[in-house]
């Protein structure tokens, strides 16, 4: 098995929304805001090469939305999904499986391309995996989440015939595992990748950055923030006890970290890149 970090660029989100009830005087030291109160966030994906499978977890924002849409989120950076795949010697045609942790636009926008007036899968040879309960949730969104579920990112996956739903104990590749969490959105998945002696947890939006490790640091975007807090508390306990390495999708600087137990609870121990830990 080989693992690759797939950088797809950066975007901006409101700092207050990203840290919820945590005061700006605290979170601004973690991720400083610009003059519009926007903070920069990564859209960092993970590529797994194992056996005959080439598995991509999440795929960033994509580039098919309108100029007006992008003006809200200011995508920027010197790399794209295609650039990052190419840097590791791959093309979209090589990807056999795309695992979507959930269907918010910054996690699945790159799954679909626009060709003329048509929306087509960006990975023509891949099976697209997500959770069935979350899929139904995304098709019938509540008013709060409606802006995050874009139908042009979602419906073409089903129309292509490439959609599959995850089931525990099977699917994707032998040994693939995950947990489901329900605070951020309904049935988001957190993939757990076992590599040599390491369990790498792809954190999606349960713990989007290293700055979100403290349990009360919960995003305003979460539909069930108290459930998120309990899910984080339970996960961090298990992650610390089992020496998980956390892989952050949205931290603008930190790719991975280990954990330690402090008087304030589970906290960050060391930070490193994925390459530094896999050799």
Secondary structure, DSSP 8 states (H G I E B T S, - for coil): -EEEEEEEEEEEEEHHHHHTTS-HHHHHHHS---TTSEEEEEEEEEEEEETTEEEEE-----S-S-HHHHHHH--B-S--HHHHHHHTT--GGG--EEE-S--SHHHHGGGEEEETTEEEESSTT-EEEE-HHHHHHHHT--TTTGGG--HHHHHHHHHTT-EEE--TT-SSSTT-EEEEE-SSSTTEEEEEEEETTEEEEE-TTTS-SGGG-STT---TT-SSHHHHHHHHHHHHHHHHHTT-EEE-SS-SS--EEEEEEETTEEEEEEEE-HHHHH-
